[in-house]
Amino acid sequence: MKKTILLAVAGLLAAQAPFAQNSGAKPANSGAVAPAVTQPVPRGGGKITGTIQDDITKAPVEFASVALVNKATGKIVDGSMTDDNGRFTITGIAPATYRVTVNFLGYVAQAVDNVIVGDGKDEINIGVISLKTSAKTLSEVSVVGEKPLIEDKIDRMVYNAEKDISPGATAADVMAKVPGLSVDLEGNVQLRGSSNIRVLINNKPSAVVASSVADALQQIPADQIKSVEVITSPSAKYDAEGTAGIINIILKKDSSVQGLTGNISANVGNLNSNANVGLNYRKGKVGLNTTLGYAVSDMHGKNIIVSDFGPSSSISSSSQQIAMNRVASSRLLQFGADYGLSKSSYLAAGIRMTIPDVSFKTTQLTTNTFSDASYSRNTRVGSNGFDGINYDINLDYTKSYKKPGQELSVLGLVSRNTRNNENFMDLYQNNQLTQQEQNINDAYNEEITAQADYTHPIGKAQSLEVGTKAIWRYAESDYRFLLASPASSPFVLLPERTDMFTYNQDVLSSYAMYGMKLNKYNLKMGLRYEYTQVEGDFISNGTTVEQEYHNLFPNLSVSRNLKQNQTIKFNYSRRVQRPQLSLLNPYENVSNPNYVMRGNPNLEAELSDSYELGFSAFSKSGASVNASLYWRQTNNAIQTLIIPYSGTNPDSVGRVTTTFGNVGKESFSGLSLSGSTKFLEKGKIGSNVNLFHASIQSGSQQLNRSGIVYNTNLNVSYNFNKGFSAQMAGTYNSSQVTLQGKMLPFAVYNFAVRKEVLNKKGNITLGVTTPFQKYVTREKIMKTYNSENLLVLDQTNGMSIKLRQVKLSFNYQFGKQDAKAKPRKVKKVTNEDAKEGEENSMQ
């Protein structure tokens, strides 16, 4: 692994040569057209800083373009962009007299003349520049700048999905293209080899995500996603939950313009279809937005599980073949409003509601072969489904002060999730119906959050942030199992297979962060304190869980701006992963008698430490390179354990139990590398590779597994004449080690063409996914040894999902957009839920 990393770093350093040819960043232009740089610009030791703010609200203007123009030549010699606090810094300036110009969409351009560098004035702060709003409509403004597909920021990687002409059908398809992320065939997401991630929607948690990340991603249409943020080293301001990091899905919404605007989208495919309508209205102090959506999907899958048992077992092998069809629909309603109470404060509220309806049809054929060569065979035919309602309600208040960047926010969130499950199973032996099963589960989850955050600038280059937060979580479930055996008899409730519980988890936290900018350095450091209290009452078997613990979570981020648009950064953070309810529940789920799942109420939270060293470079030609070396270690790691039955009960022979334990130590060290460039003037090519060494150790299980893992994707697009464009994209995931085995590789690819229509306000896209493969398969291989190191179970689990799809999409934007109002930077609650099981299957 060391040799691999050294070779990668050497290649990266060699790749810096093209970037060294460019001496400054080309600023974006909004309205005014500036001369282009035509020759190399002399560099010096001067520095110019300043702050950009809104003339009315006094709020900082982020992402404003700042250009440095040499007054003698009239040429742009350098440039910058304002940060989240409206501040900018330009370094390496040669002695001369300059004009500093500031541009941002929706504002009148401003300029500061006669800024002299030299004669003993090498560091100049031009103070605060206030921008006045412009009366021009967006149709009159020519926007020259364009966001790249991938952006590298000090604490996160941003994937701008709206720049992808073929994002796929659902959010899971988008995730597969994001640097550092991998998605398996069932929609489960991993970040740098770990599924211990927190998924947010618009910077806040969602009830549907809390229930199941995979289900949530299937309910979000890909064309509704604006961007995806991957935060591998969250600051102390974020909840400490999620050892691998945070994924923040930003949905499309534009409430920054006066008047009525909107968008319509529709997608029709043989596997997924959806339609969405979004409306935004702003008049003076009032802003309203709403989204209505409907989505349907039809997924087909096959699962083949073959288990070979050791010589001491009375059964030699078991084979199970499962065919599945999942039909799902989801309705979406989102509404938001904000109101300007004054020039410096506003109130915002919103509700997001999803209504899922899912049904499963399964057929599983099980064959058990015994040591005496005899065998048994049975068939189970299932009809399962669930419906419910998920909603999130938020209320936010934000106040800005006279000092730029000084702000107070108070936020509240209520999330609720109800889910009603009904499952029916018929058991056939020798083609005769012998038994019927029915189980009903009524589940409810609730989460209430309150938080307050305050930011206080100290001088012009420092800031202090403090905050406090409380999360109250509650869950309950009533699971009832009924059996009719023989099938002609009435259903009878079986108390021993009933599961009732209540669960409470409260997390109280506070944090403090300090930030400083000194010359070319940026520093952020913070400390977060969290108090956790857990109470669980598993009524059916009389088990209780009571946990109480305190944790401190430090973080540190340091970055340095180099010349020629290059940056290096270092990040450190400590994170926690609390076990999710399903991992704690001791109930033994035997809905599939051969493969049983049981939680462990004695699980403890796991802690991890992450270190990251990153480098990024951008050139005026549009090329970019982002690289990170990282190492993450988790002690007391929660691992999945596969345990075969070793007794003599004939009803349990051949049974394999999946459970969980704090039995491991995980470490991941690797290289994340992404880059993009233009070709043939109208083409773009981008790729990213995540290569890491995974090591999983367990002293109690006497296991030590390690290996090299990588995932990569490639995206190539080209813009033709007359509004036509095309794209080709593909992802590949290599083998991945687990504590007791490994998962084999798989790949997914797609092609798309797009045509702009209706005066470029709309587009039509035709896409195809895996056209040369109807099904994509991934296998898991698991091996279990006894205390004498003898193999007692060798299991192969092959999952195949139908992915071949042809999809036709239409998108249209409408409405007059008067750029008179700066978008409000609405604060959001950002909770992160607890750890889920890492290895789910159709068992």
C-alpha positions in Angstrom: 0.0 0.0 0.0 2.9 2.4 0.8 4.4 1.8 -2.6 1.0 2.5 -4.3 0.5 5.7 -2.4 4.1 6.9 -3.2 3.6 6.2 -6.9 0.2 8.1 -6.9 1.8 11.1 -5.1 4.7 11.1 -7.6 2.2 11.1 -10.5 0.2 13.9 -8.8 3.3 16.1 -8.4 4.3 15.5 -12.0 0.8 16.6 -13.1 1.2 20.1 -11.5 3.2 21.3 -14.5 0.2 22.4 -16.6 -1.2 24.4 -13.6 2.1 26.2 -13.1 1.7 27.9 -16.5 -1.3 29.9 -15.2 -0.7 32.7 -12.8 -4.2 33.5 -11.5 -7.8 32.6 -11.3 -10.1 34.0 -14.0 -13.0 35.7 -12.2 -16.6 35.1 -13.2 -18.2 38.0 -14.9 -21.8 39.2 -14.3 -22.8 41.9 -16.7 -19.4 43.7 -17.3 -17.0 42.2 -19.7 -13.3 42.5 -18.8 -10.3 42.1 -21.0 -8.7 38.7 -21.1 -5.2 37.9 -19.9 -2.9 37.6 -22.9 0.5 37.2 -21.4 2.2 35.9 -18.2 1.8 38.3 -15.3 4.7 39.2 -13.0 4.3 37.9 -9.4 5.2 39.8 -6.2 4.7 39.7 -2.5 1.7 42.0 -2.2 -1.7 41.1 -0.7 -5.2 42.7 -1.0 -8.1 41.7 1.2 -11.6 42.9 1.7 -15.2 42.0 2.6 -18.3 42.1 0.3 -21.8 42.6 1.8 -25.4 43.4 0.7 -26.1 47.1 0.8 -29.5 46.6 2.5 -29.3 43.5 4.7 -25.6 43.9 5.5 -25.3 40.1 5.1 -22.1 38.8 3.5 -22.2 38.1 -0.2 -20.6 34.7 -0.8 -19.2 33.5 -4.2 -18.9 37.1 -5.5 -16.2 37.4 -8.2 -13.3 39.8 -7.4 -11.0 40.9 -10.3 -7.7 42.7 -10.0 -7.1 45.0 -12.9 -3.7 46.7 -13.6 -4.6 50.3 -14.3 -1.6 50.9 -16.6 -2.4 48.0 -19.0 -6.2 47.6 -18.4 -5.7 43.8 -18.1 -7.0 41.5 -15.4 -3.9 40.1 -13.6 -5.5 38.0 -10.8 -8.8 37.3 -9.2 -10.6 35.6 -6.3 -14.0 34.6 -5.0 -15.6 35.5 -1.7 -16.0 32.8 1.0 -19.0 32.1 3.2 -18.3 35.3 5.2 -18.0 37.5 2.1 -14.3 37.8 2.5 -11.6 37.5 -0.2 -7.9 37.4 -0.4 -5.6 38.0 -3.4 -1.9 37.2 -2.9 1.4 37.3 -4.9 0.7 40.8 -6.3 3.5 42.7 -8.0 4.0 46.4 -7.2 1.6 48.6 -9.3 -1.6 50.6 -9.2 -4.8 48.5 -9.5 -8.5 48.7 -9.7 -10.5 46.0 -7.7 -13.9 45.2 -9.4 -16.6 43.1 -7.8 -19.4 41.3 -9.7 -22.2 39.1 -8.5 -25.5 38.1 -10.3 -28.3 40.3 -9.2 -26.1 43.2 -8.1 -24.6 46.3 -9.6 -20.9 45.9 -10.2 -18.6 47.9 -7.9 -15.0 49.0 -8.2 -12.3 50.5 -6.0 -9.8 52.6 -7.9 -6.2 53.5 -7.2 -5.2 50.6 -5.0 -1.5 50.9 -4.7 0.8 48.0 -3.9 4.4 48.8 -3.2 6.2 51.8 -1.7 6.0 50.0 1.7 2.4 49.0 1.3 2.5 45.3 0.6 -0.6 44.3 2.5 -3.8 46.3 1.9 -7.3 45.9 3.3 -9.8 47.8 1.2 -12.5 47.4 3.8 -16.2 46.6 3.2 -17.7 47.0 -0.2 -21.5 47.2 -0.3 -23.3 45.9 -3.4 -26.6 47.3 -4.5 -29.2 45.1 -6.1 -29.7 45.3 -9.8 -33.1 45.9 -11.6 -32.0 43.7 -14.6 -33.9 40.5 -15.3 -32.0 37.3 -15.6 -32.9 37.1 -19.3 -30.8 40.3 -19.8 -27.8 39.0 -18.0 -25.1 37.0 -19.7 -23.6 34.5 -17.2 -20.1 33.6 -18.3 -18.9 31.5 -15.4 -20.1 27.9 -15.0 -19.9 25.5 -12.0 -17.7 22.5 -12.6 -19.1 19.0 -12.1 -16.9 18.5 -9.0 -15.8 21.2 -6.5 -13.2 20.7 -3.7 -13.7 22.9 -0.7 -11.8 23.1 2.6 -14.1 20.6 4.4 -16.2 18.9 1.7 -16.4 17.7 -1.9 -19.3 19.0 -3.9 -20.8 17.0 -6.9 -23.0 19.3 -9.0 -25.5 16.8 -10.2 -27.4 19.4 -12.2 -24.4 19.5 -14.6 -24.8 15.8 -15.3 -27.1 15.3 -18.4 -27.8 11.7 -17.4 -28.0 11.5 -13.6 -30.0 8.3 -13.6 -33.4 7.5 -12.2 -33.0 7.9 -8.5 -30.7 9.4 -5.9 -29.0 6.1 -5.6 -27.8 6.4 -9.3 -26.5 9.9 -8.5 -24.6 8.7 -5.4 -22.7 6.1 -7.5 -21.1 8.9 -9.5 -19.9 11.0 -6.5 -16.2 10.8 -5.7 -15.5 8.6 -2.7 -19.0 7.0 -2.6 -20.0 3.5 -3.7 -23.5 2.0 -4.0 -24.2 -1.7 -4.0 -27.0 -3.3 -6.1 -29.5 -2.8 -3.2 -28.9 0.9 -2.9 -26.7 0.8 0.2 -24.1 3.6 0.2 -20.5 3.5 1.5 -18.1 6.4 1.9 -14.4 5.3 1.6 -15.3 1.7 2.4 -17.7 2.3 5.3 -21.5 2.5 5.5 -21.3 4.5 8.8 -22.5 7.6 7.1 -25.2 10.2 7.8 -27.5 11.3 5.0 -29.1 14.7 5.1 -31.6 16.3 2.7 -31.2 20.1 2.3 -28.9 20.2 5.4 -31.4 18.5 7.7 -32.5 15.0 8.6 -35.6 13.3 7.2 -37.9 10.8 8.7 -37.6 8.5 5.7 -33.8 8.6 5.8 -33.9 7.6 9.5 -35.9 4.5 8.6 -33.8 3.3 5.7 -31.2 5.1 3.7 -31.6 2.7 0.7 -35.4 3.2 0.7 -35.0 7.0 1.0 -32.6 7.2 -2.0 -35.1 5.2 -4.1 -37.8 7.8 -3.3 -35.8 10.8 -4.5 -35.8 11.4 -8.3 -32.4 12.1 -9.7 -33.4 15.1 -11.7 -34.6 16.9 -8.5 -31.0 16.9 -7.1 -29.0 20.0 -7.4 -25.8 18.8 -5.8 -24.4 16.3 -3.3 -21.9 17.3 -0.6 -19.5 14.7 0.8 -18.1 15.9 4.2 -15.4 13.5 5.3 -14.1 15.7 8.2 -17.1 17.5 9.7 -16.4 20.4 12.0 -17.6 20.6 15.6 -20.7 22.4 14.4 -22.0 19.2 13.0 -23.4 16.3 15.1 -20.6 13.8 15.8 -22.7 10.9 14.5 -21.3 9.0 11.5 -17.7 7.7 11.7 -17.1 7.9 7.9 -18.7 11.3 7.4 -21.8 13.1 6.1 -23.6 13.1 2.8 -25.8 16.2 2.2 -28.3 16.0 -0.7 -29.3 19.5 -1.9 -32.5 19.5 -3.9 -33.3 22.0 -6.6 -35.1 25.1 -5.3 -34.7 28.8 -6.4 -36.3 31.4 -4.1 -33.8 34.1 -4.8 -35.7 35.9 -7.5 -38.7 38.2 -7.5 -41.9 36.9 -9.2 -43.2 33.5 -10.1 -40.9 30.8 -11.4 -41.1 27.1 -11.7 -40.1 23.9 -13.3 -41.7 20.7 -14.7 -40.0 17.4 -15.1 -41.2 14.0 -16.3 -39.3 10.7 -16.7 -40.6 7.5 -18.3 -38.6 4.3 -18.1 -39.2 0.5 -18.1 -38.0 0.4 -14.4 -38.6 3.9 -13.0 -40.9 6.7 -13.8 -41.7 10.0 -12.1 -43.2 13.4 -12.5 -42.5 16.6 -10.5 -43.7 20.2 -10.5 -41.9 22.9 -8.6 -43.1 26.5 -8.0 -41.3 29.5 -6.4 -42.8 32.9 -5.7 -41.2 35.9 -4.1 -42.7 39.3 -3.5 -41.0 41.8 -1.3 -40.4 40.3 2.1 -42.3 37.0 1.4 -41.0 33.9 -0.3 -42.9 30.8 -1.1 -41.9 27.5 -2.7 -43.6 24.1 -3.2 -42.9 20.8 -4.9 -45.4 18.1 -5.9 -44.1 14.7 -7.1 -45.1 11.2 -7.9 -42.7 8.3 -8.6 -43.2 4.6 -9.4 -40.6 1.8 -9.7 -40.7 -1.9 -10.7 -37.6 -3.8 -9.6 -36.8 -7.4 -10.3 -34.1 -9.4 -8.5 -32.7 -12.9 -7.9 -30.8 -14.1 -4.9 -29.0 -17.5 -4.8 -27.5 -18.5 -1.4 -25.4 -21.7 -1.2 -24.1 -22.8 2.2 -21.7 -25.7 2.7 -21.4 -27.0 6.3 -18.5 -28.7 8.1 -18.2 -32.4 8.6 -19.5 -32.3 12.2 -22.9 -31.1 11.0 -25.8 -33.5 10.1 -26.5 -31.3 7.1 -23.9 -31.1 4.3 -25.3 -28.2 2.2 -28.3 -25.9 1.8 -29.3 -24.0 -1.3 -31.8 -21.3 -1.5 -33.1 -19.6 -4.7 -35.2 -16.4 -4.3 -37.0 -14.5 -7.0 -38.3 -11.1 -6.1 -40.4 -8.4 -7.6 -40.7 -5.0 -5.8 -43.3 -2.5 -7.0 -43.2 0.8 -5.2 -44.8 4.2 -5.5 -44.2 7.4 -3.6 -46.0 10.8 -3.4 -44.1 13.9 -2.4 -45.4 17.2 -1.0 -43.0 20.0 0.0 -43.9 23.5 1.0 -41.7 26.3 2.4 -42.1 29.9 3.3 -39.9 32.7 4.6 -40.7 36.2 5.7 -38.4 39.2 6.3 -39.3 40.5 9.8 -36.8 43.4 9.3 -33.8 44.2 7.2 -31.7 42.0 9.4 -33.9 39.1 10.5 -36.3 36.6 8.9 -38.5 33.7 9.8 -38.7 30.5 7.7 -40.9 27.4 8.0 -41.4 24.3 5.9 -42.9 20.9 5.6 -41.8 17.9 3.6 -44.0 14.9 3.3 -43.6 11.5 1.5 -46.2 8.8 1.3 -44.7 5.5 0.2 -46.6 2.3 -0.9 -44.5 -0.7 -1.5 -45.3 -4.4 -2.3 -43.1 -7.4 -2.6 -43.7 -10.7 -4.3 -41.2 -13.4 -3.5 -40.7 -17.1 -4.3 -38.0 -19.0 -2.5 -37.0 -22.6 -3.1 -34.9 -24.2 -0.4 -33.1 -27.6 -0.8 -31.3 -29.1 2.2 -28.9 -32.0 1.6 -28.0 -34.1 4.6 -24.8 -36.1 5.4 -26.5 -39.4 4.5 -27.3 -38.1 1.0 -31.0 -37.6 1.7 -32.5 -34.2 1.1 -35.6 -32.1 1.8 -37.2 -29.4 -0.4 -39.8 -26.7 0.3 -41.1 -23.6 -1.4 -42.2 -20.4 0.3 -44.4 -17.9 -1.6 -44.6 -14.5 -0.1 -46.7 -11.4 -0.6 -45.5 -8.5 1.5 -45.9 -4.8 1.6 -46.0 -1.6 3.7 -47.4 1.9 3.5 -47.1 4.9 5.8 -46.4 8.6 5.9 -43.2 10.5 6.7 -43.0 14.2 7.3 -40.6 16.8 8.6 -41.7 20.2 9.9 -39.1 22.9 10.5 -39.3 26.5 11.9 -36.2 28.7 11.7 -35.3 32.2 12.9 -32.2 34.0 11.8 -30.9 37.5 12.8 -27.9 39.3 11.3 -26.1 42.2 13.0 -24.3 45.3 11.7 -21.0 43.6 11.8 -20.6 41.4 8.6 -20.8 37.7 9.5 -22.3 38.2 13.0 -25.4 36.1 13.1 -27.8 34.3 15.5 -30.1 31.4 14.5 -32.6 29.4 16.4 -34.0 26.3 14.7 -36.6 23.6 15.4 -37.5 20.4 13.7 -40.2 17.7 14.2 -39.8 14.4 12.2 -42.3 11.6 12.3 -42.6 8.3 10.5 -45.4 5.8 10.6 -45.1 2.4 8.8 -47.6 -0.4 8.6 -46.3 -3.7 7.4 -48.4 -6.8 6.4 -46.6 -10.0 5.3 -48.1 -13.3 4.1 -46.2 -16.5 3.4 -47.4 -19.8 2.1 -45.3 -22.9 2.7 -45.4 -25.8 0.1 -43.9 -29.3 0.5 -44.1 -31.7 -2.3 -46.3 -29.2 -4.1 -48.8 -29.3 -1.3 -49.8 -26.2 0.8 -49.0 -27.2 4.3 -48.7 -24.0 6.3 -49.6 -20.3 6.2 -47.9 -17.4 8.0 -49.0 -13.9 8.6 -47.2 -11.1 10.4 -48.3 -7.5 11.1 -46.1 -4.7 12.3 -47.2 -1.2 13.3 -44.1 1.0 13.7 -43.7 4.6 14.7 -40.6 6.9 14.9 -40.4 10.5 16.2 -37.6 12.9 16.4 -37.7 16.4 18.0 -34.8 18.8 17.7 -34.0 22.3 19.0 -30.8 24.2 18.5 -29.3 27.6 18.6 -26.1 28.9 16.9 -24.2 32.1 17.1 -21.3 33.5 15.0 -19.2 36.4 16.2 -16.5 37.9 14.0 -13.3 39.0 15.8 -11.6 41.7 13.8 -11.4 41.1 10.1 -9.8 37.7 10.0 -11.1 35.8 13.0 -14.4 34.4 14.1 -15.9 32.5 17.0 -18.9 30.1 16.7 -20.8 28.6 19.6 -24.0 26.6 19.8 -26.2 24.1 21.7 -28.5 21.4 20.5 -31.0 18.8 21.9 -32.4 15.8 20.1 -35.1 13.6 21.5 -35.8 10.4 19.7 -38.6 7.9 20.3 -39.6 4.6 18.5 -42.1 1.9 19.2 -43.1 -1.3 17.4 -45.8 -3.9 17.7 -45.0 -7.0 15.7 -47.5 -9.9 15.7 -47.0 -13.3 14.2 -49.9 -15.6 13.3 -49.7 -19.2 12.1 -52.1 -21.6 10.4 -50.7 -25.1 10.5 -52.1 -27.1 8.8 -53.1 -24.5 6.2 -56.8 -25.3 6.5 -56.8 -24.4 10.2 -57.5 -20.9 11.6 -54.7 -18.5 12.3 -53.3 -18.5 15.8 -51.2 -15.8 17.4 -47.8 -17.1 18.6 -46.7 -15.1 21.7 -43.1 -16.5 21.4 -42.7 -14.8 18.0 -44.3 -11.5 19.0 -42.0 -8.5 19.3 -43.1 -5.3 21.1 -40.7 -2.6 22.3 -40.3 1.1 23.1 -37.0 3.0 22.6 -35.7 6.4 23.6 -32.5 8.1 22.7 -31.6 11.6 23.9 -28.5 13.5 22.7 -27.6 16.9 24.3 -24.7 18.8 22.9 -22.8 22.0 22.7 -19.8 23.2 20.7 -17.3 26.0 20.2 -15.3 26.8 17.1 -12.5 29.3 16.3 -11.6 30.4 12.8 -8.7 32.5 11.6 -7.2 33.7 8.3 -3.6 34.7 8.3 -1.9 35.5 5.0 -2.3 32.4 2.9 -3.5 30.2 5.8 -7.0 29.3 6.9 -7.5 27.7 10.3 -10.6 26.2 11.9 -10.6 24.3 15.2 -13.3 23.3 17.5 -14.5 21.1 20.3 -18.0 19.4 20.6 -19.4 17.8 23.8 -22.2 15.3 23.5 -24.2 13.6 26.3 -26.2 10.5 25.3 -28.9 8.6 27.2 -30.5 5.4 25.8 -33.4 3.5 27.2 -34.9 0.5 25.5 -37.6 -1.8 26.7 -37.9 -5.0 24.6 -41.2 -6.1 26.2 -41.6 -9.4 24.5 -38.5 -11.1 25.9 -38.1 -8.9 29.0 -34.8 -7.3 27.9 -33.9 -3.7 28.7 -31.1 -1.5 27.5 -29.9 1.4 29.6 -26.8 3.4 28.5 -25.4 6.8 29.5 -22.1 8.3 28.3 -20.3 11.6 27.7 -17.9 12.3 24.8 -15.7 15.1 23.6 -15.1 15.5 19.8 -12.2 17.7 18.7 -11.6 18.8 15.1 -9.0 20.7 13.2 -8.8 22.0 9.6 -5.8 23.9 8.2 -5.4 25.0 4.6 -2.8 27.0 2.7 -3.3 28.8 -0.6 -0.4 28.2 -2.9 0.4 30.0 -6.1 -1.2 29.2 -9.5 -4.6 28.3 -7.9 -3.3 25.5 -5.8 -4.3 24.6 -2.2 -3.2 22.1 0.4 -5.2 21.2 3.5 -5.1 19.0 6.6 -8.2 17.8 8.5 -8.6 15.8 11.7 -11.9 14.8 13.4 -13.2 12.4 15.9 -16.6 10.8 15.4 -19.0 8.4 17.1 -21.3 5.7 15.7 -24.3 4.8 17.9 -25.9 1.4 17.2 -29.3 1.7 15.5 -32.4 0.2 17.1 -32.5 -2.8 14.6 -28.9 -3.8 15.8 -30.0 -3.7 19.4 -33.3 -5.6 19.2 -32.7 -9.1 20.6 -35.8 -10.4 18.8 -35.0 -13.4 16.6 -36.5 -12.8 13.1 -37.2 -16.2 11.5 -39.2 -15.0 8.6 -36.7 -16.9 6.5 -36.1 -20.0 8.7 -32.7 -20.8 7.1 -31.3 -17.3 7.6 -32.2 -15.7 10.9 -31.3 -12.2 12.1 -30.9 -11.2 15.8 -29.8 -8.0 17.4 -27.5 -7.5 20.3 -28.7 -5.3 23.2 -25.2 -5.1 24.7 -23.8 -3.2 21.7 -21.8 -0.1 22.6 -21.1 3.0 20.5 -17.9 3.0 18.5 -15.4 5.9 18.2 -13.2 6.7 15.2 -10.3 9.1 14.5 -9.8 10.4 10.9 -6.8 12.2 9.4 -6.7 13.7 5.9 -4.1 15.5 3.8 -5.5 17.1 0.6 -4.3 18.9 -2.5 -6.3 20.7 -5.2 -5.3 22.7 -8.3 -7.3 24.5 -10.9 -6.2 26.1 -14.2 -7.8 28.7 -16.4 -8.2 26.1 -19.2 -10.8 24.4 -17.0 -8.6 21.5 -15.8 -8.7 20.5 -12.1 -7.0 17.9 -9.8 -8.1 17.0 -6.3 -6.2 14.5 -4.2 -6.5 13.3 -0.6 -4.4 10.9 1.5 -6.5 9.7 4.4 -6.4 7.3 7.4 -9.3 6.4 9.6 -9.3 4.0 12.6 -12.3 2.7 14.5 -11.9 1.0 17.8 -14.6 -1.2 19.3 -16.1 -1.5 15.8 -19.5 -3.1 15.3 -19.2 -6.0 13.0 -21.7 -8.4 11.4 -21.2 -12.0 12.5 -22.4 -15.1 10.6 -23.0 -18.1 13.0 -24.2 -21.6 11.8 -26.4 -23.7 14.1 -24.3 -26.3 15.9 -27.0 -28.2 17.9 -29.0 -31.3 17.1 -32.5 -29.9 17.0 -33.9 -31.1 13.6 -36.0 -28.0 13.2 -32.8 -25.8 13.4 -30.3 -27.9 11.4 -29.0 -25.8 8.6 -29.9 -22.5 10.2 -27.5 -19.6 9.9 -27.9 -16.6 12.3 -26.7 -13.1 11.5 -26.0 -11.0 14.6 -23.7 -8.1 15.6 -20.9 -7.4 18.1 -18.3 -4.9 19.2 -15.6 -7.4 18.2 -13.4 -5.6 15.7 -10.9 -2.9 15.0 -11.1 -1.2 11.6 -8.5 0.9 9.8 -8.7 2.4 6.3 -5.8 4.2 4.7 -5.9 5.3 1.1 -5.9 7.8 -1.7 -8.8 9.6 -3.2 -8.0 11.2 -6.6 -10.3 13.1 -8.9 -9.7 15.3 -11.9 -11.4 16.8 -15.0 -10.4 18.7 -18.1 -11.9 20.0 -21.3 -11.1 18.5 -24.7 -11.9 19.6 -28.3 -13.3 22.9 -26.9 -16.8 21.5 -26.3 -15.9 18.3 -24.5 -15.4 17.4 -20.8 -13.9 14.4 -19.2 -13.8 13.6 -15.5 -12.8 10.7 -13.4 -12.2 9.8 -9.8 -10.5 6.9 -8.1 -10.7 5.9 -4.4 -8.0 3.4 -3.5 -7.6 2.2 0.0 -6.2 -0.6 2.2 -8.8 -2.0 4.5 -7.8 -3.9 7.7 -10.4 -5.6 10.0 -9.2 -7.3 13.2 -11.1 -9.2 15.9 -9.3 -10.7 18.8 -12.4 -12.4 20.2 -13.2 -14.0 16.9 -9.5 -14.7 16.1 -9.9 -13.1 12.7 -7.6 -10.7 10.8 -8.7 -9.6 7.3 -7.1 -7.1 5.0 -6.9 -6.2 1.4 -6.8 -3.5 -1.3 -10.1 -2.0 -2.3 -10.9 0.5 -5.0 -13.8 2.1 -6.8 -13.7 4.4 -9.8 -15.9 6.2 -12.3 -15.5 7.9 -15.6 -17.7 10.7 -17.1 -17.3 11.9 -20.6 -19.6 14.5 -22.2 -19.6 16.6 -25.4 -21.7 19.6 -26.5 -22.6 19.5 -30.2 -24.2 22.2 -32.3 -27.9 23.2 -32.2 -28.4 22.3 -28.6 -27.4 18.6 -28.7 -25.1 17.0 -26.1 -24.1 13.4 -25.3 -22.6 11.7 -22.2 -21.1 8.4 -21.3 -20.5 7.3 -17.7 -19.5 4.2 -15.8 -18.6 3.0 -12.3 -16.6 0.0 -11.1 -16.4 -1.4 -7.6 -13.7 -3.9 -6.8 -13.7 -6.8 -4.4 -14.1 -5.7 -0.7 -13.0 -7.5 2.4 -15.3 -8.2 5.4 -14.6 -9.7 8.7 -15.6 -13.2 7.6 -15.1 -13.0 3.8 -15.4 -10.6 0.9 -17.7 -9.1 -1.7 -16.9 -9.6 -5.4 -16.7 -6.7 -7.9 -19.4 -5.3 -10.2 -19.8 -2.5 -12.7 -22.6 -0.2 -14.0 -22.5 2.1 -17.1 -24.9 4.3 -19.0 -25.2 6.5 -22.1 -27.4 9.5 -22.8 -28.1 12.2 -25.4 -29.9 15.5 -24.8 -31.5 18.2 -26.9 -32.3 21.7 -25.7 -35.8 22.9 -26.7 -38.2 25.8 -26.2 -35.5 28.6 -26.4 -33.2 26.6 -24.1 -35.8 26.7 -21.3 -36.4 23.0 -21.6 -34.6 19.8 -22.7 -35.3 16.2 -23.7 -33.0 13.4 -22.7 -32.8 9.8 -23.9 -30.7 7.5 -21.7 -29.9 3.8 -21.4 -28.4 1.9 -18.5 -26.3 -1.3 -18.9 -27.6 -1.9 -22.4 -25.5 -5.1 -22.8 -26.5 -6.6 -19.5 -30.1 -7.3 -18.3 -29.0 -8.2 -14.8 -25.9 -7.0 -12.8 -24.7 -9.5 -10.1 -22.6 -9.1 -7.0 -21.5 -12.0 -4.8 -20.6 -12.2 -1.1 -18.4 -15.0 0.2 -18.5 -15.8 3.9 -16.5 -18.3 5.9 -16.9 -19.3 9.5 -14.4 -21.3 11.6 -14.8 -22.8 15.0 -12.4 -22.4 18.0 -10.2 -25.2 16.6 -9.9 -23.2 13.3 -11.9 -25.8 11.4 -14.2 -24.5 8.6 -17.9 -25.0 9.7 -19.6 -22.8 7.1 -18.7 -21.7 3.6 -21.4 -19.5 2.1 -21.8 -17.8 -1.3 -24.6 -15.2 -1.6 -25.2 -14.0 -5.1 -27.5 -11.0 -5.6 -28.7 -10.1 -9.2 -30.7 -6.9 -9.9 -32.3 -6.0 -13.2 -30.7 -2.7 -14.2 -31.1 -2.5 -18.0 -33.4 0.5 -18.6 -34.3 2.9 -21.3 -35.5 6.3 -20.0 -37.0 9.3 -21.7 -36.9 12.6 -19.7 -38.3 16.1 -20.2 -37.5 19.2 -18.1 -38.9 22.7 -18.5 -38.3 26.0 -16.6 -40.7 28.9 -16.8 -41.5 32.3 -15.3 -40.1 35.8 -15.3 -37.0 36.0 -13.1 -36.3 39.5 -11.8 -32.9 39.4 -9.9 -33.8 41.9 -7.2 -33.3 39.9 -4.1 -30.3 38.2 -2.7 -31.1 34.5 -1.7 -31.4 34.1 2.0 -29.0 31.7 3.5 -31.6 29.7 5.4 -30.2 27.7 8.3 -31.2 24.1 8.7 -31.2 21.4 11.4 -28.5 18.8 10.6 -29.2 15.6 12.6 -27.5 12.4 11.8 -29.0 9.0 12.8 -27.4 5.9 14.2 -25.6 2.9 12.6 -27.5 0.5 10.4 -26.5 -3.0 9.5 -23.8 -3.0 6.8 -24.7 -6.2 5.0 -28.4 -6.4 4.0 -29.6 -9.0 1.6 -32.8 -10.6 0.2 -32.8 -13.3 2.9 
